[in-house]
Amino acid sequence: MGDRKIDYDALVKSDRVHSSVYTDPAIFEDELDKIFHRGWVYVGHANEIPNRGDFRLKRIGKYPVIMVRGDDGDVRLLLNRCRHRGATVCQTEAGNAPVFRCAYHGWTYRNNGALAGVTYPDGYGDSLHKEDLGLTRVPRMGNYRGFIFGSVSPAGITLEDHLGKVTEQIDLFVDLSPEGEIEVRSGSSKSHYFGNWKLQIENTIDGYHPNFSHETFFEIMRQRTGAKVDVFYGNSLGETRDMGGGHVMLDYRRYNRQFASQTHSTPLRMRVQGATGTMPSTGVLDYRRAIEERNGPERAAEILNAGGTHTLVFPNMALLGVQIRVVYPIAPDKTEVVLYPTTLKGGSAKLNATRLRAHEDFYGPAGFGQPDDGELFARVQQGVQADLDPWLLFTRGLHREHRDADGTLVGQMTDEVPQRGIWSHWKKVMSQDAADSANAREDRVARAARGR
Amino acid sequence: MAIDYRQVKSFLFREARLMDESAYDEWLALWADDALYWIPANIDDPDPANHISTIYDNRAHLEARIRRLRSGLAHAQAPKSRMRRVVSNIEIEEAAGGEIVTHSNFVLGEFRRGEQDVFIGRTIHKLRSDGAGGFRIFYKKVILLNNDGSIDNLTFLV
């Protein structure tokens, strides 16, 4: 960070935020440092690399990362940077390799990161300690049900503490699988938009916008499936929920319970197959039976009522529809969004293909929904340049939000409880002392130097 | 029946012009009832049963796409894209049953909200006679050069 001390208290109030949080390059750099290069971020899913030697290129903030399953079967996050002169050692987005070889001077690394060989080693005399020069590990890595998270900071709260209550929602997403595992091997929809990254995470858990931004999609859905979707109405029984830690969700459970007695209800179909999926009712019955057999009647009822989830895992991952959504900040006014549609292990081929087709309907750069969101983000980014009245309002539902027995904050489906939850956590993280940040970086460097 | 190459090429050029001008209804009228309109994502030739696509439209989906674009509420086309494309390197084969398969390349310039984008790709058309001297498209696959890159907007006709 530069010399300028940013007063985040002045920019983020409990019910409004200042335009500059979307536009200021200094704030953007500070976010990369404090959120993406210090905290826990989602990196990828273990199912993307099922076999020994499988790897996939990922990013943590600005850092290029190789997510790789070594010959020992362990998943690791390695920085994609030769320890000699800094070139990336892996260029292929996905594949299987026993070693990574830097093309610059020919240094090679095993798929567990260890330095395997240096060319013309005599030239180093006895000064080279190969055991100290493996590919740098992302200092902390955690795995929750196959979801791999990394933190570039060697110290900080545990992944368990970071995730908190949101693990319940991850469970509900994964337990839709008859075998309790999702598969993340159906490719990805990659988009970008010309707006700040927080516009996407605010919007992902926004139950107010769908009826307006996505009117055309609901009309197509009604024509295709006969279902009228009223979950996003101002009087919907659906709720919004702030689980703390920046993790927020749209909670469909109260709405869905109205249909709990129907074996082939629209909400169930939407959660399992995606919004526009159409599957014969025999398929749905077989599926229900499998979920009940695996989970017992009580948990099965919860999964079938609540599963699927619509949840943001702060800062960069969301689960909604059939997808894992990952958000990459590129610049203050440019963001990439990669969506990984998932399939259900143990689900029928028909069910899983249906999930993919339903995903395509709304998502991707030619979908019937996502490009319209991107257009609106660009309009916001353009609009907030005009900062005479600089505040964006997040007041909706303030008068009626309430604290639930489990400690989460709850509002109506169209209320801005999730956005307030994101912003209050964002302010907390961003208000960490810059000195802490610098110390953390020095600590990181010192540990790296000591540890090898 | 021998293929009339000029007729096939002129069909492809007409289709390109209708796309350039977002002439939605006239473009939709070129398609057969058993249409498949496919733009693969990430790789050129995945199995759509287990890999996501950018577009995988049957006739009903295609009609929905056009209805949406015509509604005035597809915000990503408000304003509409201005487009011009060049279709070239056309290769034409005759397949069984009098069907015609064409392979062609395109370069598409697209201008919207002050920004010009360029899209490049290869298209495979499968055509059959409409019985009135013209053709109907029953299969169209567009292999985008950047199908594994991020794209901000592909809501116009390609």
Interface residues (C-beta under 8 A of the other chain):
Chain A: E93 R185 S186 G187 S188 S189 K190 S191 H192 Y193 F194 S213 E215 T216 F217 E219 I220 Q223 R224 E336 V337 V338 P341 T343 A349 N352 A353 L356 R357 H359 E360 D361 G364 P365 A366 F368 P371 D372 G374 E375 L376 A378
Chain B: I39 A41 N42 I43 P46 P48 A49 N50 H51 I52 S53 T54 I55 Y56 A60 H61 A64 R65 R67 R68 S71 L73 A74 H75 A76 A78 R113 D148 G149 S150 I151 D152 N153 L154 T155
